[in-house]
Amino acid sequence: MTLAPQSARTSTDEDADVAPRADCLADSAGGLTFDMAETGESGDTHLVLLHRDGIREVRLPLAPAADGRLRAALPSGVELPEGRWNAFAQTGDGEPQRLAPGLNDLRSLVDRVPSGARGHVAVRIPYATKHGNLSVRSWLRAPHAEAGELHIGQDGLGVHGQVYGVALTPDAYAESAGREGTGPVPRIGVHRDGALFRFTVDYGALPAGLWDLWLRPAGESGPRVRIARLLDDIADKKPIFTYPKVTLETADGPVTAGPYYTSDNDLSVAVTAADV
């Protein structure tokens, strides 16, 4: 039975009060384990992850575990395409039930350092939606440039990070790409130390607009990798990771500039004309 017909239904806080709860345990390899109470219904029970597009779904069998619980595993080797996935429980051909979050043990995600041996980085973070339902945010990046420390300067932004799934070469550079054709794409020199990189974004070189930060680890002939911060336990960094903005004089007049994370946890810079 497909879950697509249920995807259009809007969940409410009242739904979350009566929804079955699932505990989540994350492992350092990128896998998730879901535990929930037995449903009391007859038939095979599955945990179903439905992508927000209402089409793609992943079905995981919920098998009996200890203390009358049911358990489903999403190993790191099972592909979960990038996006947001709503969690349901379904027994037999019965009506799917939206799950509410129980206890989330995400300690293994903090300061996670994947090997990168598979050529990609898989990240899955369970979280509570604004309606109190359980969803999973998934990223699948190949290769991946992980943003680390950000250093806020008066004239620019210092970015430290690490690349996975590809080698940094002497031709490596970073670039800031303006959205909607906002000016040229300035190249930024990169300092390398193995898989570690660092560079500085010169605010004065950026016209007003939104600028997305990319890494070219092998230069112009290699992949173009979006710089993001994914390797922790925070599903939505935009409202949590806030940084000070600076005001400076440029050839186009005074501007205010500063970094921020997008709704996909990608690193960007906003430059706006300053009020004078």
Salt bridges, closest charged atoms under 4 A:
ASP15 OD2 - ARG9 NH1 3.39
ASP23 OD2 - ARG69 NH2 2.84
ASP35 OD1 - ARG71 NE 2.75
ASP53 OD1 - HIS51 ND1 3.42
ASP53 OD2 - ARG56 NE 2.85
GLU57 OE2 - ARG59 NH1 3.65
GLU82 OE2 - ARG141 NH2 3.00
ASP105 OD2 - ARG107 NH2 2.78
GLU146 OE1 - HIS144 NE2 2.70
GLU149 OE1 - HIS151 NE2 3.17
GLU175 OE2 - ARG224 NE 2.46
ASP212 OD1 - ARG179 NH2 2.78
ASP212 OD1 - ARG226 NH2 3.05
GLU220 OE1 - ARG187 NH2 2.28
ASP232 OD2 - ARG229 NE 3.49
ASP232 OD1 - LYS237 NZ 2.83
ASP236 OD1 - ARG84 NH2 2.54
ASP264 OD1 - ARG137 NH2 2.67
ASP266 OD1 - ARG141 NH1 3.14
